[in-house]
Amino acid sequence: GTPTAKGSFPVYLRLRNQVMRGTDPNGANYADPVQFVAYFNGGDALHYMARTSYGDPQSLGCVELPFTAASIVWPYMTLGSIVTVE
């Protein structure tokens, strides 16, 4: 219900970890701990979040990565780095 916007966007905020808070499309509130966060378009971010699988649409617009991949990519996601979603 909330796909990641397509396009190219600069990273504008980096956080090593945080609790992402908001409201799901069904109206339920959430507070999810995430790590290796790089915001690139409004509330969309590249980050690690514990999941049983990755690659299927299941976020609210974010790009979620497994822990190891996120920890490798995060140092390269400096302010101004371009994230392209196709």
PDB file of N, CA, C and O in Angstrom, chain B, residues numbered from 101:
ATOM      1  N   GLY B 101       0.793  -1.203   0.000  1.00  0.00           N
ATOM      2  CA  GLY B 101       0.000   0.000   0.000  1.00  0.00           C
ATOM      3  C   GLY B 101       0.835   1.266   0.000  1.00  0.00           C
ATOM      4  O   GLY B 101       0.311   2.345  -0.281  1.00  0.00           O
ATOM      5  N   THR B 102       2.129   1.163   0.310  1.00  0.00           N
ATOM      6  CA  THR B 102       3.003   2.348   0.322  1.00  0.00           C
ATOM      7  C   THR B 102       4.329   2.006  -0.349  1.00  0.00           C
ATOM      8  O   THR B 102       5.343   1.855   0.332  1.00  0.00           O
ATOM      9  N   PRO B 103       4.334   1.883  -1.674  1.00  0.00           N
ATOM     10  CA  PRO B 103       5.567   1.516  -2.364  1.00  0.00           C
ATOM     11  C   PRO B 103       6.625   2.613  -2.280  1.00  0.00           C
ATOM     12  O   PRO B 103       6.312   3.787  -2.081  1.00  0.00           O
ATOM     13  N   THR B 104       7.867   2.208  -2.433  1.00  0.00           N
ATOM     14  CA  THR B 104       8.973   3.152  -2.465  1.00  0.00           C
ATOM     15  C   THR B 104       8.876   3.972  -3.752  1.00  0.00           C
ATOM     16  O   THR B 104       8.695   3.419  -4.837  1.00  0.00           O
ATOM     17  N   ALA B 105       8.996   5.287  -3.622  1.00  0.00           N
ATOM     18  CA  ALA B 105       8.931   6.156  -4.800  1.00  0.00           C
ATOM     19  C   ALA B 105      10.098   5.863  -5.732  1.00  0.00           C
ATOM     20  O   ALA B 105      11.232   5.688  -5.287  1.00  0.00           O
ATOM     21  N   LYS B 106       9.811   5.812  -7.024  1.00  0.00           N
ATOM     22  CA  LYS B 106      10.871   5.601  -8.004  1.00  0.00           C
ATOM     23  C   LYS B 106      11.537   6.927  -8.320  1.00  0.00           C
ATOM     24  O   LYS B 106      10.895   7.977  -8.342  1.00  0.00           O
ATOM     25  N   GLY B 107      12.837   6.856  -8.563  1.00  0.00           N
ATOM     26  CA  GLY B 107      13.602   8.051  -8.890  1.00  0.00           C
ATOM     27  C   GLY B 107      14.971   8.008  -8.248  1.00  0.00           C
ATOM     28  O   GLY B 107      15.373   6.993  -7.679  1.00  0.00           O
ATOM     29  N   SER B 108      15.683   9.117  -8.344  1.00  0.00           N
ATOM     30  CA  SER B 108      17.017   9.252  -7.742  1.00  0.00           C
ATOM     31  C   SER B 108      16.955  10.354  -6.702  1.00  0.00           C
ATOM     32  O   SER B 108      16.464  11.451  -6.968  1.00  0.00           O
ATOM     33  N   PHE B 109      17.462  10.048  -5.506  1.00  0.00           N
ATOM     34  CA  PHE B 109      17.345  10.956  -4.372  1.00  0.00           C
ATOM     35  C   PHE B 109      18.663  11.005  -3.599  1.00  0.00           C
ATOM     36  O   PHE B 109      19.332   9.980  -3.465  1.00  0.00           O
ATOM     37  N   PRO B 110      19.046  12.173  -3.089  1.00  0.00           N
ATOM     38  CA  PRO B 110      20.256  12.252  -2.273  1.00  0.00           C
ATOM     39  C   PRO B 110      19.976  11.850  -0.822  1.00  0.00           C
ATOM     40  O   PRO B 110      18.904  12.128  -0.286  1.00  0.00           O
ATOM     41  N   VAL B 111      20.940  11.201  -0.210  1.00  0.00           N
ATOM     42  CA  VAL B 111      20.864  10.915   1.227  1.00  0.00           C
ATOM     43  C   VAL B 111      20.944  12.244   1.958  1.00  0.00           C
ATOM     44  O   VAL B 111      21.856  13.032   1.706  1.00  0.00           O
ATOM     45  N   TYR B 112      19.999  12.508   2.866  1.00  0.00           N
ATOM     46  CA  TYR B 112      19.990  13.778   3.593  1.00  0.00           C
ATOM     47  C   TYR B 112      20.129  13.629   5.101  1.00  0.00           C
ATOM     48  O   TYR B 112      20.297  14.624   5.806  1.00  0.00           O
ATOM     49  N   LEU B 113      20.061  12.394   5.610  1.00  0.00           N
ATOM     50  CA  LEU B 113      20.203  12.167   7.052  1.00  0.00           C
ATOM     51  C   LEU B 113      20.681  10.747   7.273  1.00  0.00           C
ATOM     52  O   LEU B 113      20.170   9.807   6.663  1.00  0.00           O
ATOM     53  N   ARG B 114      21.676  10.592   8.157  1.00  0.00           N
ATOM     54  CA  ARG B 114      22.207   9.267   8.494  1.00  0.00           C
ATOM     55  C   ARG B 114      22.121   9.080   9.999  1.00  0.00           C
ATOM     56  O   ARG B 114      22.464   9.982  10.764  1.00  0.00           O
ATOM     57  N   LEU B 115      21.667   7.918  10.422  1.00  0.00           N
ATOM     58  CA  LEU B 115      21.601   7.578  11.842  1.00  0.00           C
ATOM     59  C   LEU B 115      22.096   6.147  12.008  1.00  0.00           C
ATOM     60  O   LEU B 115      21.710   5.261  11.246  1.00  0.00           O
ATOM     61  N   ARG B 116      22.938   5.926  12.990  1.00  0.00           N
ATOM     62  CA  ARG B 116      23.440   4.559  13.222  1.00  0.00           C
ATOM     63  C   ARG B 116      22.313   3.643  13.688  1.00  0.00           C
ATOM     64  O   ARG B 116      22.258   2.474  13.304  1.00  0.00           O
ATOM     65  N   ASN B 117      21.418   4.173  14.511  1.00  0.00           N
ATOM     66  CA  ASN B 117      20.237   3.422  14.926  1.00  0.00           C
ATOM     67  C   ASN B 117      19.164   4.386  15.395  1.00  0.00           C
ATOM     68  O   ASN B 117      19.454   5.526  15.758  1.00  0.00           O
ATOM     69  N   GLN B 118      17.937   3.927  15.384  1.00  0.00           N
ATOM     70  CA  GLN B 118      16.815   4.724  15.851  1.00  0.00           C
ATOM     71  C   GLN B 118      15.592   3.814  15.986  1.00  0.00           C
ATOM     72  O   GLN B 118      15.616   2.657  15.565  1.00  0.00           O
ATOM     73  N   VAL B 119      14.544   4.344  16.569  1.00  0.00           N
ATOM     74  CA  VAL B 119      13.252   3.673  16.578  1.00  0.00           C
ATOM     75  C   VAL B 119      12.361   4.463  15.623  1.00  0.00           C
ATOM     76  O   VAL B 119      12.040   5.624  15.878  1.00  0.00           O
ATOM     77  N   MET B 120      11.964   3.826  14.523  1.00  0.00           N
ATOM     78  CA  MET B 120      11.064   4.470  13.562  1.00  0.00           C
ATOM     79  C   MET B 120       9.634   4.326  14.090  1.00  0.00           C
ATOM     80  O   MET B 120       9.181   3.232  14.426  1.00  0.00           O
ATOM     81  N   ARG B 121       8.949   5.453  14.150  1.00  0.00           N
ATOM     82  CA  ARG B 121       7.574   5.463  14.660  1.00  0.00           C
ATOM     83  C   ARG B 121       6.641   6.032  13.602  1.00  0.00           C
ATOM     84  O   ARG B 121       7.012   6.925  12.840  1.00  0.00           O
ATOM     85  N   GLY B 122       5.443   5.508  13.570  1.00  0.00           N
ATOM     86  CA  GLY B 122       4.460   6.003  12.621  1.00  0.00           C
ATOM     87  C   GLY B 122       3.172   5.222  12.726  1.00  0.00           C
ATOM     88  O   GLY B 122       2.904   4.556  13.727  1.00  0.00           O
ATOM     89  N   THR B 123       2.382   5.316  11.675  1.00  0.00           N
ATOM     90  CA  THR B 123       1.093   4.634  11.610  1.00  0.00           C
ATOM     91  C   THR B 123       1.031   3.815  10.330  1.00  0.00           C
ATOM     92  O   THR B 123       1.288   4.334   9.244  1.00  0.00           O
ATOM     93  N   ASP B 124       0.691   2.532  10.455  1.00  0.00           N
ATOM     94  CA  ASP B 124       0.499   1.658   9.302  1.00  0.00           C
ATOM     95  C   ASP B 124      -0.726   2.101   8.510  1.00  0.00           C
ATOM     96  O   ASP B 124      -1.582   2.808   9.041  1.00  0.00           O
ATOM     97  N   PRO B 125      -0.817   1.688   7.236  1.00  0.00           N
ATOM     98  CA  PRO B 125      -2.012   2.021   6.449  1.00  0.00           C
ATOM     99  C   PRO B 125      -3.319   1.545   7.101  1.00  0.00           C
ATOM    100  O   PRO B 125      -4.377   2.126   6.862  1.00  0.00           O
ATOM    101  N   ASN B 126      -3.244   0.486   7.923  1.00  0.00           N
ATOM    102  CA  ASN B 126      -4.449  -0.011   8.585  1.00  0.00           C
ATOM    103  C   ASN B 126      -4.784   0.767   9.862  1.00  0.00           C
ATOM    104  O   ASN B 126      -5.758   0.451  10.546  1.00  0.00           O
ATOM    105  N   GLY B 127      -3.972   1.789  10.183  1.00  0.00           N
ATOM    106  CA  GLY B 127      -4.233   2.638  11.337  1.00  0.00           C
ATOM    107  C   GLY B 127      -3.506   2.242  12.609  1.00  0.00           C
ATOM    108  O   GLY B 127      -3.589   2.954  13.609  1.00  0.00           O
ATOM    109  N   ALA B 128      -2.796   1.125  12.596  1.00  0.00           N
ATOM    110  CA  ALA B 128      -2.052   0.690  13.784  1.00  0.00           C
ATOM    111  C   ALA B 128      -0.749   1.479  13.917  1.00  0.00           C
ATOM    112  O   ALA B 128      -0.069   1.734  12.923  1.00  0.00           O
ATOM    113  N   ASN B 129      -0.411   1.857  15.129  1.00  0.00           N
ATOM    114  CA  ASN B 129       0.858   2.541  15.387  1.00  0.00           C
ATOM    115  C   ASN B 129       1.986   1.516  15.437  1.00  0.00           C
ATOM    116  O   ASN B 129       1.780   0.366  15.826  1.00  0.00           O
ATOM    117  N   TYR B 130       3.184   1.950  15.037  1.00  0.00           N
ATOM    118  CA  TYR B 130       4.342   1.073  15.132  1.00  0.00           C
ATOM    119  C   TYR B 130       5.520   1.842  15.718  1.00  0.00           C
ATOM    120  O   TYR B 130       5.577   3.070  15.649  1.00  0.00           O
ATOM    121  N   ALA B 131       6.448   1.102  16.292  1.00  0.00           N
ATOM    122  CA  ALA B 131       7.711   1.633  16.809  1.00  0.00           C
ATOM    123  C   ALA B 131       8.747   0.540  16.565  1.00  0.00           C
ATOM    124  O   ALA B 131       8.895  -0.370  17.381  1.00  0.00           O
ATOM    125  N   ASP B 132       9.466   0.628  15.443  1.00  0.00           N
ATOM    126  CA  ASP B 132      10.382  -0.423  15.017  1.00  0.00           C
ATOM    127  C   ASP B 132      11.837   0.004  15.192  1.00  0.00           C
ATOM    128  O   ASP B 132      12.248   1.034  14.656  1.00  0.00           O
ATOM    129  N   PRO B 133      12.625  -0.782  15.941  1.00  0.00           N
ATOM    130  CA  PRO B 133      14.054  -0.481  16.038  1.00  0.00           C
ATOM    131  C   PRO B 133      14.757  -0.851  14.733  1.00  0.00           C
ATOM    132  O   PRO B 133      14.578  -1.954  14.217  1.00  0.00           O
ATOM    133  N   VAL B 134      15.554   0.073  14.204  1.00  0.00           N
ATOM    134  CA  VAL B 134      16.289  -0.144  12.962  1.00  0.00           C
ATOM    135  C   VAL B 134      17.726   0.320  13.154  1.00  0.00           C
ATOM    136  O   VAL B 134      18.034   1.061  14.087  1.00  0.00           O
ATOM    137  N   GLN B 135      18.599  -0.125  12.259  1.00  0.00           N
ATOM    138  CA  GLN B 135      20.014   0.260  12.308  1.00  0.00           C
ATOM    139  C   GLN B 135      20.507   0.613  10.911  1.00  0.00           C
ATOM    140  O   GLN B 135      19.889   0.254   9.908  1.00  0.00           O
ATOM    141  N   PHE B 136      21.629   1.322  10.866  1.00  0.00           N
ATOM    142  CA  PHE B 136      22.276   1.696   9.602  1.00  0.00           C
ATOM    143  C   PHE B 136      21.288   2.440   8.698  1.00  0.00           C
ATOM    144  O   PHE B 136      21.014   2.005   7.580  1.00  0.00           O
ATOM    145  N   VAL B 137      20.765   3.545   9.185  1.00  0.00           N
ATOM    146  CA  VAL B 137      19.687   4.280   8.520  1.00  0.00           C
ATOM    147  C   VAL B 137      20.264   5.408   7.655  1.00  0.00           C
ATOM    148  O   VAL B 137      21.091   6.198   8.110  1.00  0.00           O
ATOM    149  N   ALA B 138      19.808   5.461   6.404  1.00  0.00           N
ATOM    150  CA  ALA B 138      20.172   6.555   5.492  1.00  0.00           C
ATOM    151  C   ALA B 138      18.884   7.025   4.813  1.00  0.00           C
ATOM    152  O   ALA B 138      18.372   6.364   3.909  1.00  0.00           O
ATOM    153  N   TYR B 139      18.368   8.173   5.257  1.00  0.00           N
ATOM    154  CA  TYR B 139      17.142   8.731   4.666  1.00  0.00           C
ATOM    155  C   TYR B 139      17.461   9.362   3.320  1.00  0.00           C
ATOM    156  O   TYR B 139      18.458  10.068   3.170  1.00  0.00           O
ATOM    157  N   PHE B 140      16.588   9.093   2.330  1.00  0.00           N
ATOM    158  CA  PHE B 140      16.840   9.615   0.987  1.00  0.00           C
ATOM    159  C   PHE B 140      15.633  10.283   0.340  1.00  0.00           C
ATOM    160  O   PHE B 140      15.806  10.990  -0.653  1.00  0.00           O
ATOM    161  N   ASN B 141      14.430  10.094   0.849  1.00  0.00           N
ATOM    162  CA  ASN B 141      13.252  10.715   0.233  1.00  0.00           C
ATOM    163  C   ASN B 141      12.159  10.810   1.286  1.00  0.00           C
ATOM    164  O   ASN B 141      11.481   9.821   1.567  1.00  0.00           O
ATOM    165  N   GLY B 142      11.983  11.975   1.864  1.00  0.00           N
ATOM    166  CA  GLY B 142      10.978  12.111   2.916  1.00  0.00           C
ATOM    167  C   GLY B 142      11.238  11.127   4.034  1.00  0.00           C
ATOM    168  O   GLY B 142      12.302  11.156   4.653  1.00  0.00           O
ATOM    169  N   GLY B 143      10.274  10.250   4.305  1.00  0.00           N
ATOM    170  CA  GLY B 143      10.439   9.244   5.344  1.00  0.00           C
ATOM    171  C   GLY B 143      11.014   7.935   4.845  1.00  0.00           C
ATOM    172  O   GLY B 143      11.124   6.981   5.615  1.00  0.00           O
ATOM    173  N   ASP B 144      11.386   7.865   3.566  1.00  0.00           N
ATOM    174  CA  ASP B 144      11.972   6.645   3.016  1.00  0.00           C
ATOM    175  C   ASP B 144      13.452   6.580   3.356  1.00  0.00           C
ATOM    176  O   ASP B 144      14.173   7.574   3.270  1.00  0.00           O
ATOM    177  N   ALA B 145      13.885   5.394   3.744  1.00  0.00           N
ATOM    178  CA  ALA B 145      15.282   5.220   4.129  1.00  0.00           C
ATOM    179  C   ALA B 145      15.760   3.838   3.725  1.00  0.00           C
ATOM    180  O   ALA B 145      14.971   2.907   3.556  1.00  0.00           O
ATOM    181  N   LEU B 146      17.045   3.731   3.579  1.00  0.00           N
ATOM    182  CA  LEU B 146      17.729   2.456   3.420  1.00  0.00           C
ATOM    183  C   LEU B 146      18.143   2.068   4.830  1.00  0.00           C
ATOM    184  O   LEU B 146      18.762   2.882   5.516  1.00  0.00           O
ATOM    185  N   HIS B 147      17.826   0.851   5.301  1.00  0.00           N
ATOM    186  CA  HIS B 147      18.178   0.481   6.678  1.00  0.00           C
ATOM    187  C   HIS B 147      18.061  -1.019   6.908  1.00  0.00           C
ATOM    188  O   HIS B 147      17.471  -1.750   6.113  1.00  0.00           O
ATOM    189  N   TYR B 148      18.640  -1.450   8.021  1.00  0.00           N
ATOM    190  CA  TYR B 148      18.453  -2.819   8.496  1.00  0.00           C
ATOM    191  C   TYR B 148      17.236  -2.862   9.400  1.00  0.00           C
ATOM    192  O   TYR B 148      17.039  -1.995  10.252  1.00  0.00           O
ATOM    193  N   MET B 149      16.429  -3.884   9.199  1.00  0.00           N
ATOM    194  CA  MET B 149      15.345  -4.222  10.115  1.00  0.00           C
ATOM    195  C   MET B 149      15.227  -5.732  10.111  1.00  0.00           C
ATOM    196  O   MET B 149      15.231  -6.353   9.049  1.00  0.00           O
ATOM    197  N   ALA B 150      15.122  -6.322  11.279  1.00  0.00           N
ATOM    198  CA  ALA B 150      15.033  -7.779  11.368  1.00  0.00           C
ATOM    199  C   ALA B 150      13.776  -8.282  10.654  1.00  0.00           C
ATOM    200  O   ALA B 150      12.662  -7.867  10.974  1.00  0.00           O
ATOM    201  N   ARG B 151      13.963  -9.159   9.706  1.00  0.00           N
ATOM    202  CA  ARG B 151      12.876  -9.782   8.947  1.00  0.00           C
ATOM    203  C   ARG B 151      13.218 -11.256   8.736  1.00  0.00           C
ATOM    204  O   ARG B 151      14.385 -11.640   8.812  1.00  0.00           O
ATOM    205  N   THR B 152      12.216 -12.071   8.475  1.00  0.00           N
ATOM    206  CA  THR B 152      12.485 -13.467   8.153  1.00  0.00           C
ATOM    207  C   THR B 152      12.949 -13.617   6.707  1.00  0.00           C
ATOM    208  O   THR B 152      13.609 -14.598   6.364  1.00  0.00           O
ATOM    209  N   SER B 153      12.600 -12.634   5.847  1.00  0.00           N
ATOM    210  CA  SER B 153      13.060 -12.650   4.458  1.00  0.00           C
ATOM    211  C   SER B 153      13.122 -11.213   3.951  1.00  0.00           C
ATOM    212  O   SER B 153      12.523 -10.308   4.533  1.00  0.00           O
ATOM    213  N   TYR B 154      13.851 -11.022   2.865  1.00  0.00           N
ATOM    214  CA  TYR B 154      14.012  -9.702   2.250  1.00  0.00           C
ATOM    215  C   TYR B 154      13.732  -9.824   0.757  1.00  0.00           C
ATOM    216  O   TYR B 154      13.842 -10.908   0.184  1.00  0.00           O
ATOM    217  N   GLY B 155      13.369  -8.700   0.129  1.00  0.00           N
ATOM    218  CA  GLY B 155      13.159  -8.685  -1.309  1.00  0.00           C
ATOM    219  C   GLY B 155      11.707  -8.606  -1.726  1.00  0.00           C
ATOM    220  O   GLY B 155      11.410  -8.282  -2.876  1.00  0.00           O
ATOM    221  N   ASP B 156      10.794  -8.898  -0.806  1.00  0.00           N
ATOM    222  CA  ASP B 156       9.367  -8.778  -1.104  1.00  0.00           C
ATOM    223  C   ASP B 156       8.852  -7.477  -0.523  1.00  0.00           C
ATOM    224  O   ASP B 156       9.325  -7.049   0.530  1.00  0.00           O
ATOM    225  N   PRO B 157       7.887  -6.830  -1.184  1.00  0.00           N
ATOM    226  CA  PRO B 157       7.321  -5.597  -0.622  1.00  0.00           C
ATOM    227  C   PRO B 157       6.708  -5.861   0.754  1.00  0.00           C
ATOM    228  O   PRO B 157       5.748  -6.622   0.879  1.00  0.00           O
ATOM    229  N   GLN B 158       7.272  -5.223   1.787  1.00  0.00           N
ATOM    230  CA  GLN B 158       6.746  -5.405   3.128  1.00  0.00           C
ATOM    231  C   GLN B 158       6.993  -4.194   4.019  1.00  0.00           C
ATOM    232  O   GLN B 158       6.600  -4.198   5.185  1.00  0.00           O
ATOM    233  N   SER B 159       7.631  -3.167   3.493  1.00  0.00           N
ATOM    234  CA  SER B 159       7.900  -1.974   4.287  1.00  0.00           C
ATOM    235  C   SER B 159       6.905  -0.879   3.923  1.00  0.00           C
ATOM    236  O   SER B 159       6.018  -1.071   3.092  1.00  0.00           O
ATOM    237  N   LEU B 160       7.072   0.253   4.554  1.00  0.00           N
ATOM    238  CA  LEU B 160       6.218   1.413   4.254  1.00  0.00           C
ATOM    239  C   LEU B 160       6.971   2.407   3.380  1.00  0.00           C
ATOM    240  O   LEU B 160       6.889   3.616   3.594  1.00  0.00           O
ATOM    241  N   GLY B 161       7.699   1.901   2.402  1.00  0.00           N
ATOM    242  CA  GLY B 161       8.435   2.746   1.471  1.00  0.00           C
ATOM    243  C   GLY B 161       9.929   2.688   1.644  1.00  0.00           C
ATOM    244  O   GLY B 161      10.671   3.210   0.812  1.00  0.00           O
ATOM    245  N   CYS B 162      10.389   2.060   2.716  1.00  0.00           N
ATOM    246  CA  CYS B 162      11.831   1.959   2.948  1.00  0.00           C
ATOM    247  C   CYS B 162      12.432   0.803   2.153  1.00  0.00           C
ATOM    248  O   CYS B 162      11.724  -0.080   1.669  1.00  0.00           O
ATOM    249  N   VAL B 163      13.747   0.836   2.034  1.00  0.00           N
ATOM    250  CA  VAL B 163      14.502  -0.259   1.444  1.00  0.00           C
ATOM    251  C   VAL B 163      15.191  -0.968   2.594  1.00  0.00           C
ATOM    252  O   VAL B 163      16.134  -0.441   3.183  1.00  0.00           O
ATOM    253  N   GLU B 164      14.719  -2.158   2.911  1.00  0.00           N
ATOM    254  CA  GLU B 164      15.253  -2.907   4.053  1.00  0.00           C
ATOM    255  C   GLU B 164      16.298  -3.907   3.583  1.00  0.00           C
ATOM    256  O   GLU B 164      16.130  -4.570   2.560  1.00  0.00           O
ATOM    257  N   LEU B 165      17.380  -4.003   4.349  1.00  0.00           N
ATOM    258  CA  LEU B 165      18.483  -4.898   4.027  1.00  0.00           C
ATOM    259  C   LEU B 165      18.780  -5.816   5.204  1.00  0.00           C
ATOM    260  O   LEU B 165      18.508  -5.457   6.350  1.00  0.00           O
ATOM    261  N   PRO B 166      19.338  -7.005   4.936  1.00  0.00           N
ATOM    262  CA  PRO B 166      19.831  -7.838   6.032  1.00  0.00           C
ATOM    263  C   PRO B 166      20.958  -7.119   6.766  1.00  0.00           C
ATOM    264  O   PRO B 166      21.573  -6.206   6.216  1.00  0.00           O
ATOM    265  N   PHE B 167      21.229  -7.524   8.002  1.00  0.00           N
ATOM    266  CA  PHE B 167      22.205  -6.844   8.849  1.00  0.00           C
ATOM    267  C   PHE B 167      23.572  -6.695   8.175  1.00  0.00           C
ATOM    268  O   PHE B 167      24.112  -5.590   8.114  1.00  0.00           O
ATOM    269  N   THR B 168      24.130  -7.788   7.673  1.00  0.00           N
ATOM    270  CA  THR B 168      25.475  -7.724   7.093  1.00  0.00           C
ATOM    271  C   THR B 168      25.522  -6.781   5.900  1.00  0.00           C
ATOM    272  O   THR B 168      26.439  -5.967   5.791  1.00  0.00           O
ATOM    273  N   ALA B 169      24.543  -6.879   5.003  1.00  0.00           N
ATOM    274  CA  ALA B 169      24.516  -5.995   3.832  1.00  0.00           C
ATOM    275  C   ALA B 169      24.378  -4.537   4.256  1.00  0.00           C
ATOM    276  O   ALA B 169      25.062  -3.670   3.714  1.00  0.00           O
ATOM    277  N   ALA B 170      23.507  -4.258   5.212  1.00  0.00           N
ATOM    278  CA  ALA B 170      23.317  -2.883   5.674  1.00  0.00           C
ATOM    279  C   ALA B 170      24.582  -2.334   6.313  1.00  0.00           C
ATOM    280  O   ALA B 170      24.927  -1.171   6.105  1.00  0.00           O
ATOM    281  N   SER B 171      25.272  -3.156   7.084  1.00  0.00           N
ATOM    282  CA  SER B 171      26.492  -2.690   7.749  1.00  0.00           C
ATOM    283  C   SER B 171      27.610  -2.407   6.749  1.00  0.00           C
ATOM    284  O   SER B 171      28.459  -1.552   7.001  1.00  0.00           O
ATOM    285  N   ILE B 172      27.620  -3.109   5.623  1.00  0.00           N
ATOM    286  CA  ILE B 172      28.620  -2.878   4.575  1.00  0.00           C
ATOM    287  C   ILE B 172      28.289  -1.625   3.772  1.00  0.00           C
ATOM    288  O   ILE B 172      29.180  -0.834   3.465  1.00  0.00           O
ATOM    289  N   VAL B 173      27.023  -1.438   3.431  1.00  0.00           N
ATOM    290  CA  VAL B 173      26.596  -0.323   2.580  1.00  0.00           C
ATOM    291  C   VAL B 173      26.591   1.004   3.327  1.00  0.00           C
ATOM    292  O   VAL B 173      26.929   2.037   2.748  1.00  0.00           O
ATOM    293  N   TRP B 174      26.211   0.993   4.609  1.00  0.00           N
ATOM    294  CA  TRP B 174      25.994   2.231   5.362  1.00  0.00           C
ATOM    295  C   TRP B 174      27.165   3.208   5.336  1.00  0.00           C
ATOM    296  O   TRP B 174      26.929   4.405   5.169  1.00  0.00           O
ATOM    297  N   PRO B 175      28.414   2.769   5.490  1.00  0.00           N
ATOM    298  CA  PRO B 175      29.514   3.745   5.458  1.00  0.00           C
ATOM    299  C   PRO B 175      29.624   4.503   4.126  1.00  0.00           C
ATOM    300  O   PRO B 175      30.182   5.600   4.084  1.00  0.00           O
ATOM    301  N   TYR B 176      29.102   3.934   3.058  1.00  0.00           N
ATOM    302  CA  TYR B 176      29.150   4.576   1.744  1.00  0.00           C
ATOM    303  C   TYR B 176      27.965   5.498   1.489  1.00  0.00           C
ATOM    304  O   TYR B 176      27.970   6.267   0.528  1.00  0.00           O
ATOM    305  N   MET B 177      26.961   5.425   2.337  1.00  0.00           N
ATOM    306  CA  MET B 177      25.762   6.256   2.185  1.00  0.00           C
ATOM    307  C   MET B 177      25.955   7.580   2.918  1.00  0.00           C
ATOM    308  O   MET B 177      25.223   7.900   3.854  1.00  0.00           O
ATOM    309  N   THR B 178      26.943   8.336   2.480  1.00  0.00           N
ATOM    310  CA  THR B 178      27.247   9.620   3.094  1.00  0.00           C
ATOM    311  C   THR B 178      26.234  10.664   2.628  1.00  0.00           C
ATOM    312  O   THR B 178      25.511  10.451   1.654  1.00  0.00           O
ATOM    313  N   LEU B 179      26.191  11.779   3.324  1.00  0.00           N
ATOM    314  CA  LEU B 179      25.266  12.846   2.937  1.00  0.00           C
ATOM    315  C   LEU B 179      25.504  13.232   1.482  1.00  0.00           C
ATOM    316  O   LEU B 179      26.639  13.480   1.074  1.00  0.00           O
ATOM    317  N   GLY B 180      24.436  13.279   0.711  1.00  0.00           N
ATOM    318  CA  GLY B 180      24.525  13.626  -0.705  1.00  0.00           C
ATOM    319  C   GLY B 180      24.669  12.436  -1.634  1.00  0.00           C
ATOM    320  O   GLY B 180      24.496  12.582  -2.844  1.00  0.00           O
ATOM    321  N   SER B 181      24.985  11.239  -1.092  1.00  0.00           N
ATOM    322  CA  SER B 181      25.040  10.049  -1.945  1.00  0.00           C
ATOM    323  C   SER B 181      23.693   9.850  -2.609  1.00  0.00           C
ATOM    324  O   SER B 181      22.656  10.113  -2.001  1.00  0.00           O
ATOM    325  N   ILE B 182      23.695   9.394  -3.836  1.00  0.00           N
ATOM    326  CA  ILE B 182      22.453   9.219  -4.582  1.00  0.00           C
ATOM    327  C   ILE B 182      21.938   7.782  -4.442  1.00  0.00           C
ATOM    328  O   ILE B 182      22.672   6.817  -4.654  1.00  0.00           O
ATOM    329  N   VAL B 183      20.671   7.671  -4.083  1.00  0.00           N
ATOM    330  CA  VAL B 183      19.970   6.396  -4.027  1.00  0.00           C
ATOM    331  C   VAL B 183      18.994   6.381  -5.203  1.00  0.00           C
ATOM    332  O   VAL B 183      18.160   7.277  -5.330  1.00  0.00           O
ATOM    333  N   THR B 184      19.097   5.373  -6.057  1.00  0.00           N
ATOM    334  CA  THR B 184      18.204   5.253  -7.205  1.00  0.00           C
ATOM    335  C   THR B 184      17.296   4.050  -7.003  1.00  0.00           C
ATOM    336  O   THR B 184      17.763   2.934  -6.775  1.00  0.00           O
ATOM    337  N   VAL B 185      15.995   4.292  -7.090  1.00  0.00           N
ATOM    338  CA  VAL B 185      14.982   3.248  -6.964  1.00  0.00           C
ATOM    339  C   VAL B 185      14.330   3.110  -8.341  1.00  0.00           C
ATOM    340  O   VAL B 185      13.807   4.078  -8.892  1.00  0.00           O
ATOM    341  N   GLU B 186      14.371   1.903  -8.881  1.00  0.00           N
ATOM    342  CA  GLU B 186      13.792   1.662 -10.215  1.00  0.00           C
ATOM    343  C   GLU B 186      12.621   0.714 -10.118  1.00  0.00           C
ATOM    344  O   GLU B 186      12.004   0.390 -11.133  1.00  0.00           O
TER     345      GLU B 186
END
